[in-house]
Amino acid sequence: MYFDRFDIAEAWYLALAHCHAGQWSDSYARLCRLQTYFKPSPLLSVDSLTDNGREIYKAACARLLSTR
């Protein structure tokens, strides 16, 4: 994994969208804050992520699901 702000934003957006714990959770609030400055492409999906983005996505999902 390496630092790339676009990979990080896309991966975390998808992870938060897929793994939040409901509308009143901290992860949902984080997704809403992310959407104030990040507007993803309508075509954004896990398959469209770069290899680095997929690694970040998997780590983010693991982190979000372990804190439930």
SULKA-V463958 format. One record per residue. N is the residue number from 1. D_FIRST is the distance of its C-alpha to the first C-alpha in whole Angstrom. Layout:
# SULKA-V463958
n=(N & N)
d_first=(D_FIRST & D_FIRST)
This chain:
# SULKA-V463958
n=(1 & 2 & 3 & 4 & 5 & 6 & 7 & 8 & 9 & 10 & 11 & 12 & 13 & 14 & 15 & 16 & 17 & 18 & 19 & 20 & 21 & 22 & 23 & 24 & 25 & 26 & 27 & 28 & 29 & 30 & 31 & 32 & 33 & 34 & 35 & 36 & 37 & 38 & 39 & 40 & 41 & 42 & 43 & 44 & 45 & 46 & 47 & 48 & 49 & 50 & 51 & 52 & 53 & 54 & 55 & 56 & 57 & 58 & 59 & 60 & 61 & 62 & 63 & 64 & 65 & 66 & 67 & 68)
d_first=(0 & 4 & 7 & 9 & 12 & 13 & 10 & 10 & 14 & 14 & 12 & 14 & 17 & 17 & 16 & 19 & 21 & 21 & 21 & 23 & 26 & 29 & 30 & 31 & 28 & 25 & 22 & 25 & 26 & 22 & 22 & 25 & 24 & 21 & 24 & 26 & 23 & 21 & 23 & 21 & 23 & 25 & 23 & 20 & 19 & 16 & 17 & 17 & 13 & 11 & 9 & 6 & 8 & 9 & 7 & 7 & 11 & 11 & 10 & 12 & 15 & 15 & 15 & 18 & 20 & 20 & 22 & 25)
